[in-house]
């Protein structure tokens, strides 16, 4: 898997303070999250700030992580509104992923 991670190490090192506490869950959902690396680096950097909110929910959000990727451009401007309520709605994500 290192060959898939290696090209993104500069980004990871720039954001290690945010990524490090969530490395276990990030690796568990690595394949779904890998879909996001093709985003422009500025867009990806803006998403990193929401990692502490969403990473603890990755197990619950599961299938929606990959499904949300094509819509991230439209979702990104609304994340500041969505993020505070993510934990409240996360248990219902399994229904929306069907």
Secondary structure, 3 states (H helix, E strand, C coil): CHHHHHHHHHHHHHCHHHHHHHHHHHHHCHHHHHHHHHCCHHHHHHHHCCHHHHHHHHHHHCHHHHHHHHHHHHHHCCHHHHHHHHHHHHCCHHHHCC
